Amino acid sequence: MSLNFPSLASVSELFNLSWFNDDFYTLVLRLAINLFFLTLLIRFLYYPIAKRKDYLFTYYLIGTITFFVCFSLKKLDIDTGMGLGLFAIFGIIRYRTDPIQIKEMTYLFLVIGISVVNSLASNKISMAEMALVNGSLVGITFVLEKLWLIKHETRKTVVYERIDLIRPEHYDVMKADLESRTGLKINRVEVGKINFLDDTAQVRIFFYAEQQAYSDYSNDN
């Protein structure tokens, strides 16, 4: 007794499936463009300065997920409300996680924006226009990071126990004491919360991370 297995064509007709169409080539091309510009933005602009592998992982995955979600929804008949709901998801994710610095948030917005543009661009938009949009965002970021804003001031919050030095007239002495303890060349110091019960104060120090010997100070706490 022979068993007759259904062919792919009959399965496709039964479940109304499409195994392949011309949009596949469009998906591959746009995905390659998206990954190329994301790599320029994340790997060659953000990471050499921030040295944050956790954000490197996050940016790549969020950019890729955003691209696939938007490209898939583009093929469906969705209204404006569905589109706004999509971006509300990212807002919920943002408020359910630990707060991040404004610079990392800006890079996250750039990653999402580039992925959305590359995935939702219609046939009326030429490849040259897509390249101009992506290149402009990456180029402006490059100018700000590498050419204009050469020095990046980093801040660090420390608990300072010499509460007698937080008075304005002792500012230079406090700054010198913090420099000798941390080994950092400090630009300025700000005094935050003061705890008179423990005789401590939260002091925020500002310095240029590129000029320091300890790279772990580049992360703000």
Backbone as JSON, one array per atom type, in Angstrom:
{
  "sequence": "MSLNFPSLASVSELFNLSWFNDDFYTLVLRLAINLFFLTLLIRFLYYPIAKRKDYLFTYYLIGTITFFVCFSLKKLDIDTGMGLGLFAIFGIIRYRTDPIQIKEMTYLFLVIGISVVNSLASNKISMAEMALVNGSLVGITFVLEKLWLIKHETRKTVVYERIDLIRPEHYDVMKADLESRTGLKINRVEVGKINFLDDTAQVRIFFYAEQQAYSDYSNDN",
  "N": [[0.85, -1.2, 0.0], [0.72, 2.09, -0.97], [1.69, 5.34, 0.16], [0.41, 8.5, -0.33], [1.74, 11.57, -0.28], [0.85, 14.95, 0.28], [1.57, 17.51, -2.09], [3.72, 20.46, -2.2], [2.44, 22.47, -3.54], [-0.28, 21.81, -3.32], [-0.57, 21.98, -0.54], [-0.07, 24.71, -0.19], [-2.26, 25.81, -1.54], [-4.29, 24.82, 0.06], [-3.92, 25.98, 2.62], [-3.7, 28.58, 1.9], [-1.14, 29.75, 1.41], [1.89, 31.47, 0.61], [4.86, 30.63, -0.78], [7.0, 31.96, -1.89], [7.85, 35.15, -3.22], [8.33, 38.16, -5.18], [8.93, 40.13, -3.35], [10.76, 39.13, -1.64], [13.38, 39.57, -2.56], [13.47, 42.3, -2.31], [13.3, 42.52, 0.46], [15.75, 41.3, 1.27], [17.64, 43.07, 0.11], [17.04, 45.55, 1.33], [17.4, 44.85, 4.0], [20.16, 44.35, 4.02], [21.11, 46.94, 3.45], [20.14, 48.26, 5.71], [21.51, 46.95, 7.84], [24.1, 47.63, 7.13], [24.25, 50.46, 7.5], [23.5, 50.57, 10.18], [25.69, 49.27, 11.33], [27.75, 51.08, 10.77], [26.88, 53.2, 12.37], [26.6, 52.09, 14.98], [28.79, 50.31, 15.56], [31.12, 51.61, 14.65], [30.92, 54.28, 15.35], [29.49, 54.71, 17.83], [30.39, 52.62, 19.67], [33.35, 52.71, 19.85], [33.68, 54.96, 21.46], [31.93, 54.81, 23.71], [32.27, 52.17, 24.66], [30.49, 50.18, 25.48], [29.34, 47.1, 25.61], [26.9, 45.96, 26.19], [24.97, 47.76, 25.24], [25.68, 47.66, 22.59], [24.84, 45.11, 21.84], [22.09, 45.45, 22.36], [21.29, 47.57, 20.61], [21.72, 46.52, 18.03], [19.93, 44.32, 17.96], [17.43, 45.53, 18.53], [17.24, 47.3, 16.37], [17.18, 45.46, 14.22], [14.89, 43.92, 14.83], [12.92, 45.93, 14.77], [13.07, 46.62, 12.06], [12.18, 44.21, 10.76], [9.6, 43.92, 11.86], [8.29, 46.29, 11.0], [8.57, 46.03, 8.21], [7.07, 43.73, 7.76], [4.52, 44.52, 8.67], [4.02, 46.47, 6.83], [3.11, 45.15, 4.58], [0.59, 44.53, 5.26], [-2.8, 45.65, 5.69], [-2.95, 48.2, 7.52], [-4.01, 50.72, 9.83], [-3.58, 54.17, 10.9], [-3.73, 54.13, 13.67], [-2.8, 51.58, 14.38], [-0.14, 51.83, 13.63], [0.74, 53.84, 15.4], [0.37, 52.45, 17.75], [2.35, 50.55, 17.52], [4.73, 52.01, 17.99], [4.15, 52.74, 20.56], [4.65, 50.45, 21.93], [7.45, 50.4, 22.14], [7.71, 52.56, 23.81], [6.56, 51.61, 26.17], [8.37, 49.58, 26.78], [10.58, 51.17, 27.3], [9.87, 52.55, 29.68], [9.63, 50.49, 31.42], [12.08, 49.56, 32.01], [15.45, 50.02, 33.33], [16.47, 53.42, 33.78], [18.25, 55.1, 31.16], [21.11, 56.9, 29.93], [20.92, 60.13, 28.28], [22.34, 60.26, 25.91], [22.67, 57.56, 25.11], [19.96, 57.02, 24.78], [19.43, 58.69, 22.62], [20.95, 57.48, 20.58], [19.54, 55.07, 20.5], [17.08, 55.95, 19.51], [17.94, 56.81, 17.01], [18.72, 54.36, 15.88], [16.25, 52.99, 15.79], [14.82, 54.78, 14.16], [16.27, 54.77, 11.7], [15.92, 52.08, 10.98], [13.14, 51.96, 10.66], [12.73, 53.75, 8.51], [14.16, 52.45, 6.45], [12.68, 50.13, 6.18], [10.02, 50.83, 5.64], [10.03, 52.4, 3.39], [8.62, 53.31, 0.32], [8.04, 52.21, -3.1], [8.18, 54.52, -4.52], [10.22, 55.97, -3.54], [13.52, 56.41, -4.29], [16.6, 54.45, -4.43], [18.75, 56.1, -4.16], [17.7, 58.23, -2.7], [17.08, 56.93, -0.3], [19.68, 56.24, 0.46], [20.69, 58.8, 0.84], [19.19, 59.72, 3.05], [19.93, 57.84, 5.08], [22.73, 58.17, 4.99], [22.96, 60.87, 5.7], [22.09, 60.95, 8.38], [24.01, 59.27, 9.62], [26.3, 60.67, 8.87], [25.98, 63.22, 10.11], [26.02, 62.41, 12.77], [28.64, 61.43, 12.88], [30.13, 63.81, 12.47], [29.44, 65.26, 14.78], [30.4, 63.55, 16.78], [33.14, 62.98, 16.19], [34.43, 65.22, 15.02], [33.38, 67.81, 15.77], [32.5, 67.77, 18.56], [34.97, 67.09, 20.14], [36.05, 66.46, 22.7], [34.66, 64.54, 25.26], [32.83, 65.07, 27.97], [32.62, 63.36, 30.95], [30.73, 62.15, 33.71], [30.74, 61.34, 37.21], [29.38, 60.01, 40.14], [30.15, 60.21, 43.51], [30.42, 59.14, 46.93], [31.18, 61.29, 49.42], [33.1, 61.75, 52.25], [34.35, 63.79, 53.61], [32.91, 66.13, 54.83], [33.38, 68.63, 55.7], [34.66, 69.98, 53.7], [32.9, 70.69, 51.73], [31.95, 73.22, 51.61], [31.61, 76.34, 49.86], [33.91, 78.01, 49.93], [35.94, 76.21, 50.26], [36.28, 74.9, 47.9], [38.41, 74.5, 46.02], [40.21, 73.01, 47.54], [38.71, 70.7, 48.06], [38.38, 69.75, 45.43], [41.05, 69.21, 44.73], [41.57, 67.2, 46.6], [39.81, 65.17, 45.78], [40.88, 64.63, 43.26], [43.37, 63.58, 43.96], [42.6, 61.23, 45.21], [41.07, 59.78, 43.34], [42.67, 59.76, 41.1], [42.08, 61.1, 38.8], [41.88, 63.72, 36.36], [40.1, 66.31, 37.15], [37.49, 68.33, 35.93], [35.38, 69.92, 36.97], [33.34, 70.2, 39.95], [30.36, 69.18, 41.54], [28.17, 69.53, 44.26], [25.84, 67.37, 45.68], [23.26, 65.68, 47.29], [23.21, 66.01, 50.83], [24.09, 64.4, 53.78], [23.74, 64.81, 57.0], [23.57, 63.16, 59.16], [25.22, 60.96, 58.71], [27.44, 62.31, 58.05], [28.2, 62.65, 55.35], [28.31, 63.32, 51.81], [26.88, 63.46, 48.55], [28.8, 63.75, 45.79], [29.32, 65.01, 42.62], [31.53, 64.47, 40.05], [33.2, 65.83, 37.2], [34.83, 65.02, 34.19], [37.21, 64.43, 31.49], [36.89, 61.55, 29.79], [38.51, 60.43, 27.82], [41.07, 61.22, 28.39], [41.88, 59.9, 30.6], [43.3, 57.24, 32.56], [41.8, 55.11, 33.38], [39.39, 53.24, 32.07], [36.98, 52.34, 33.04], [35.74, 54.38, 34.34], [34.22, 55.72, 32.54], [31.57, 55.11, 32.53], [28.54, 56.3, 33.69], [27.45, 56.62, 37.01]],
  "CA": [[0.0, 0.0, 0.0], [1.54, 3.29, -1.08], [1.19, 6.55, 0.81], [0.51, 9.7, -1.18], [1.9, 12.77, 0.52], [0.44, 16.13, -0.48], [2.65, 18.33, -2.62], [3.79, 21.82, -1.66], [1.42, 23.29, -4.21], [-1.59, 21.54, -2.71], [-0.55, 22.54, 0.82], [-0.19, 26.16, -0.33], [-3.64, 26.13, -1.88], [-5.15, 24.47, 1.19], [-3.76, 26.95, 3.72], [-3.56, 29.91, 1.29], [0.21, 30.17, 1.73], [2.77, 31.84, -0.51], [6.2, 30.23, -0.38], [8.02, 32.86, -2.41], [7.42, 36.19, -4.15], [9.38, 39.11, -5.54], [9.27, 40.96, -2.19], [11.89, 38.52, -0.93], [14.59, 40.26, -2.98], [13.41, 43.63, -1.69], [13.63, 42.33, 1.87], [17.18, 41.04, 1.41], [18.38, 44.27, -0.22], [16.84, 46.57, 2.36], [18.04, 44.37, 5.23], [21.59, 44.58, 3.87], [21.33, 48.38, 3.6], [19.89, 48.62, 7.1], [22.61, 46.45, 8.66], [25.31, 48.38, 6.8], [24.24, 51.76, 8.17], [23.51, 50.34, 11.62], [27.06, 48.95, 11.71], [28.49, 52.34, 10.79], [26.43, 54.01, 13.49], [26.78, 51.45, 16.28], [30.11, 49.7, 15.78], [32.24, 52.48, 14.33], [30.74, 55.61, 15.94], [29.12, 54.67, 19.24], [31.16, 51.71, 20.52], [34.72, 53.15, 20.19], [33.66, 56.01, 22.48], [31.24, 54.39, 24.92], [32.79, 50.88, 25.12], [29.41, 49.47, 26.16], [28.93, 45.94, 24.82], [25.48, 45.68, 26.41], [24.2, 48.57, 24.3], [25.99, 47.14, 21.25], [23.91, 44.0, 21.68], [20.72, 45.96, 22.35], [21.01, 48.37, 19.42], [21.63, 45.66, 16.85], [18.71, 43.52, 17.99], [16.26, 46.4, 18.42], [17.2, 47.76, 14.98], [16.77, 44.37, 13.34], [13.49, 43.59, 15.14], [12.1, 47.02, 14.25], [13.04, 46.5, 10.6], [11.34, 43.09, 10.35], [8.22, 44.21, 12.24], [7.74, 47.32, 10.11], [8.48, 45.49, 6.85], [5.95, 42.79, 7.73], [3.27, 45.26, 8.8], [3.8, 47.25, 5.61], [2.38, 44.32, 3.63], [-0.77, 44.39, 5.75], [-3.62, 46.86, 5.61], [-3.07, 48.73, 8.88], [-4.34, 52.13, 9.87], [-2.65, 55.0, 11.68], [-3.75, 53.69, 15.06], [-1.91, 50.43, 14.53], [1.23, 52.33, 13.56], [1.05, 54.51, 16.67], [0.46, 51.41, 18.77], [3.66, 49.91, 17.38], [5.73, 52.81, 18.69], [3.81, 52.74, 21.98], [5.32, 49.28, 22.52], [8.8, 50.8, 22.52], [7.58, 53.44, 24.96], [6.33, 50.77, 27.34], [9.65, 48.95, 27.08], [11.46, 52.19, 27.86], [9.51, 52.89, 31.05], [9.68, 49.31, 32.26], [13.47, 49.19, 32.21], [16.24, 51.0, 34.05], [16.71, 54.62, 32.97], [19.55, 55.18, 30.51], [21.56, 58.26, 29.68], [20.3, 60.78, 27.13], [23.09, 59.94, 24.7], [22.27, 56.22, 24.71], [18.59, 57.12, 24.29], [19.49, 59.28, 21.28], [21.39, 56.43, 19.66], [18.43, 54.13, 20.36], [16.11, 56.57, 18.61], [18.53, 56.76, 15.68], [18.65, 52.98, 15.4], [14.85, 52.7, 15.44], [14.43, 55.62, 13.03], [16.87, 54.26, 10.47], [15.29, 50.8, 10.64], [11.79, 52.23, 10.17], [12.85, 54.35, 7.18], [14.6, 51.44, 5.49], [11.68, 49.07, 6.01], [8.73, 51.35, 5.18], [10.18, 53.2, 2.18], [7.82, 52.78, -0.78], [8.72, 52.14, -4.4], [8.33, 55.87, -5.04], [11.48, 56.49, -3.0], [14.64, 55.75, -4.97], [17.69, 53.99, -3.58], [19.6, 57.27, -3.89], [17.08, 58.99, -1.61], [17.3, 56.17, 0.93], [21.09, 56.4, 0.82], [20.88, 60.17, 1.35], [18.63, 59.79, 4.4], [20.79, 57.09, 5.98], [24.05, 58.79, 5.03], [22.88, 62.14, 6.42], [22.04, 60.67, 9.82], [25.32, 58.76, 10.04], [27.28, 61.74, 8.69], [25.81, 64.22, 11.17], [26.52, 61.79, 14.0], [30.1, 61.38, 12.78], [30.65, 65.17, 12.67], [29.27, 65.62, 16.19], [31.21, 62.7, 17.65], [34.56, 62.93, 15.87], [35.02, 66.48, 14.56], [32.95, 68.99, 16.51], [32.59, 67.51, 20.0], [36.16, 66.23, 20.27], [36.17, 65.99, 24.06], [33.39, 64.11, 25.84], [32.88, 65.2, 29.42], [31.94, 62.28, 31.65], [30.49, 62.46, 35.12], [30.75, 60.21, 38.14], [28.89, 60.4, 41.45], [30.85, 59.52, 44.59], [30.03, 59.49, 48.3], [32.33, 62.0, 49.98], [32.92, 61.79, 53.71], [34.93, 65.01, 54.19], [31.82, 67.09, 54.67], [33.87, 69.97, 56.02], [35.23, 70.6, 52.5], [31.89, 70.97, 50.7], [31.63, 74.64, 51.62], [32.12, 77.0, 48.64], [35.26, 78.57, 50.09], [36.9, 75.11, 50.25], [36.08, 74.18, 46.64], [39.69, 74.09, 45.43], [40.79, 71.96, 48.38], [37.92, 69.5, 47.81], [38.7, 69.28, 44.08], [42.39, 68.61, 44.78], [41.47, 65.96, 47.37], [39.16, 64.18, 44.92], [41.83, 64.25, 42.21], [44.41, 62.72, 44.53], [42.0, 59.94, 45.57], [40.58, 59.05, 42.16], [43.66, 59.73, 40.03], [41.48, 61.7, 37.62], [41.99, 65.16, 36.18], [38.7, 66.73, 37.27], [37.18, 69.66, 35.4], [34.55, 70.65, 37.93], [32.71, 69.38, 40.99], [29.06, 69.64, 42.02], [27.74, 68.9, 45.5], [24.44, 67.0, 45.62], [22.6, 65.44, 48.57], [24.06, 66.06, 52.02], [23.56, 63.62, 54.9], [24.44, 65.25, 58.21], [23.59, 62.07, 60.14], [26.41, 60.15, 58.43], [28.54, 63.22, 57.67], [28.61, 62.35, 53.98], [27.63, 64.07, 50.75], [27.04, 62.95, 47.2], [29.54, 64.72, 44.99], [29.42, 64.62, 41.2], [32.75, 64.98, 39.43], [33.16, 65.86, 35.74], [36.19, 64.88, 33.64], [37.28, 63.93, 30.13], [37.23, 60.13, 29.9], [39.57, 60.06, 26.88], [42.38, 61.6, 28.92], [42.11, 59.2, 31.84], [43.91, 55.92, 32.42], [40.86, 54.08, 33.8], [38.25, 53.32, 31.17], [35.71, 52.01, 33.69], [35.13, 55.6, 34.83], [33.42, 56.33, 31.48], [30.15, 54.81, 32.76], [27.99, 57.16, 34.72], [26.7, 55.96, 38.1]],
  "C": [[0.88, 1.24, 0.0], [0.86, 4.48, -0.43], [1.43, 7.74, -0.1], [0.56, 10.94, -0.29], [1.5, 13.99, -0.32], [1.66, 16.94, -0.92], [2.62, 19.72, -1.99], [2.72, 22.71, -2.27], [0.05, 23.08, -3.59], [-1.68, 22.07, -1.29], [-0.72, 24.05, 0.77], [-1.61, 26.57, -0.64], [-4.58, 25.87, -0.71], [-5.1, 25.53, 2.28], [-3.57, 28.38, 3.21], [-2.2, 30.52, 1.64], [0.96, 30.54, 0.45], [4.21, 31.58, -0.08], [7.27, 31.21, -0.84], [7.35, 33.9, -3.31], [8.56, 37.18, -4.35], [9.79, 40.01, -4.37], [10.44, 40.4, -1.4], [13.19, 39.24, -1.28], [14.64, 41.67, -2.38], [13.78, 43.55, -0.22], [15.13, 42.14, 2.07], [17.99, 42.31, 1.15], [18.25, 45.32, 0.87], [17.44, 46.15, 3.69], [19.54, 44.6, 5.17], [21.92, 46.06, 4.04], [21.17, 48.79, 5.05], [21.04, 48.18, 8.0], [23.91, 47.21, 8.38], [25.35, 49.71, 7.54], [24.16, 51.62, 9.69], [24.92, 50.02, 12.12], [27.92, 50.2, 11.75], [28.16, 53.15, 12.03], [26.81, 53.41, 14.84], [28.23, 51.04, 16.52], [31.25, 50.68, 15.59], [32.1, 53.9, 14.87], [30.47, 55.53, 17.44], [30.1, 53.85, 20.09], [32.58, 52.17, 20.81], [34.77, 54.21, 21.28], [33.08, 55.49, 23.79], [31.79, 53.1, 25.51], [31.74, 50.1, 25.91], [28.92, 48.32, 25.29], [27.45, 45.61, 25.02], [24.61, 46.49, 25.46], [24.48, 48.16, 22.86], [25.04, 46.0, 20.91], [22.48, 44.51, 21.52], [20.39, 46.7, 21.06], [20.85, 47.51, 18.18], [20.31, 44.89, 16.82], [17.46, 44.39, 17.86], [16.12, 46.93, 16.99], [16.7, 46.69, 14.03], [15.31, 43.99, 13.57], [12.56, 44.66, 14.58], [11.96, 46.93, 12.74], [12.07, 45.4, 10.17], [9.86, 43.34, 10.68], [7.58, 45.2, 11.28], [7.59, 46.8, 8.68], [7.3, 44.53, 6.73], [4.61, 43.51, 7.8], [2.97, 46.1, 7.57], [2.98, 46.47, 4.6], [0.94, 44.09, 4.05], [-1.5, 45.71, 5.65], [-3.86, 47.36, 7.03], [-3.35, 50.22, 8.81], [-3.33, 52.88, 10.72], [-2.59, 54.56, 13.13], [-2.84, 52.51, 15.32], [-0.45, 50.87, 14.5], [1.65, 53.03, 14.84], [1.17, 53.49, 17.8], [1.78, 50.69, 18.73], [4.73, 50.68, 18.15], [5.41, 52.93, 20.18], [4.45, 51.55, 22.69], [6.71, 49.64, 22.99], [8.77, 51.75, 23.72], [7.37, 52.67, 26.24], [7.63, 50.08, 27.76], [10.57, 49.94, 27.76], [11.15, 52.45, 29.33], [9.51, 51.68, 31.98], [11.1, 48.86, 32.54], [14.18, 50.28, 32.98], [16.47, 52.22, 33.17], [18.12, 54.62, 32.4], [19.86, 56.63, 30.22], [20.97, 58.79, 28.37], [21.04, 60.44, 25.85], [22.75, 58.54, 24.2], [20.84, 56.21, 24.18], [18.56, 57.72, 22.88], [19.94, 58.26, 20.25], [20.29, 55.39, 19.46], [17.39, 54.67, 19.4], [16.64, 56.59, 17.17], [18.43, 55.37, 15.07], [17.23, 52.64, 14.96], [14.43, 53.51, 14.22], [14.98, 55.13, 11.71], [16.21, 52.96, 10.03], [13.88, 51.01, 10.09], [11.83, 52.81, 8.76], [13.2, 53.29, 6.14], [13.54, 50.37, 5.22], [10.39, 49.58, 5.38], [8.83, 52.18, 3.92], [9.43, 52.54, 1.02], [8.65, 52.76, -2.06], [8.91, 53.51, -5.02], [9.62, 56.53, -4.55], [12.63, 55.71, -3.64], [15.7, 55.31, -3.97], [18.62, 55.14, -3.24], [19.03, 58.1, -2.75], [17.24, 58.26, -0.28], [18.74, 56.3, 1.41], [21.36, 57.78, 1.39], [20.36, 60.3, 2.77], [19.54, 59.09, 5.39], [22.16, 57.75, 6.12], [24.06, 60.1, 5.8], [22.87, 61.92, 7.92], [23.39, 60.18, 10.34], [26.37, 59.86, 9.94], [27.2, 62.8, 9.77], [26.33, 63.68, 12.5], [28.04, 61.75, 14.02], [30.71, 62.76, 13.04], [30.57, 65.55, 14.13], [30.21, 64.82, 17.1], [32.71, 62.88, 17.43], [35.19, 64.3, 15.58], [34.67, 67.65, 15.46], [33.15, 68.78, 18.01], [33.74, 66.56, 20.25], [36.25, 65.63, 21.67], [34.78, 65.68, 24.62], [33.53, 64.15, 27.37], [32.02, 64.12, 30.06], [31.78, 62.66, 33.11], [30.44, 61.18, 35.95], [30.3, 60.73, 39.51], [29.57, 59.55, 42.52], [30.28, 59.99, 45.93], [31.26, 60.04, 49.0], [32.12, 62.21, 51.47], [33.5, 63.05, 54.35], [33.94, 66.15, 53.99], [32.26, 68.52, 55.0], [34.41, 70.7, 54.8], [34.19, 70.96, 51.45], [31.46, 72.43, 50.69], [32.27, 75.32, 50.41], [33.54, 77.52, 48.76], [36.34, 77.49, 50.09], [36.85, 74.31, 48.95], [37.39, 73.66, 46.06], [40.35, 72.97, 46.22], [40.05, 70.64, 48.14], [38.25, 68.91, 46.44], [40.08, 68.6, 44.06], [42.36, 67.28, 45.53], [40.83, 64.84, 46.53], [40.1, 63.72, 43.81], [42.9, 63.32, 42.75], [43.86, 61.32, 44.86], [41.63, 59.12, 44.34], [41.65, 58.91, 41.08], [43.17, 60.33, 38.74], [41.78, 63.2, 37.58], [40.58, 65.71, 36.07], [38.53, 68.14, 36.73], [36.4, 70.51, 36.39], [33.86, 69.66, 38.86], [31.38, 70.02, 41.37], [28.68, 68.84, 43.26], [26.25, 68.64, 45.42], [23.84, 66.86, 47.0], [23.62, 65.43, 49.71], [23.37, 65.32, 53.15], [24.35, 63.98, 56.15], [24.45, 64.17, 59.29], [24.83, 61.22, 59.96], [27.62, 61.0, 58.1], [29.1, 62.85, 56.3], [27.8, 63.21, 53.01], [27.86, 63.37, 49.42], [27.65, 64.04, 46.32], [29.66, 64.18, 43.57], [30.64, 65.3, 40.59], [32.64, 64.86, 37.92], [34.6, 65.85, 35.22], [36.08, 64.38, 32.21], [37.78, 62.49, 30.18], [38.38, 59.74, 28.99], [40.96, 60.32, 27.42], [42.75, 60.82, 30.17], [42.66, 57.8, 31.56], [42.92, 54.8, 32.7], [39.59, 54.2, 32.97], [36.93, 53.03, 31.88], [35.03, 53.24, 34.27], [34.23, 56.24, 33.78], [31.95, 56.04, 31.64], [29.65, 55.62, 33.92], [27.23, 56.33, 35.74], [26.12, 57.01, 39.01]]
}
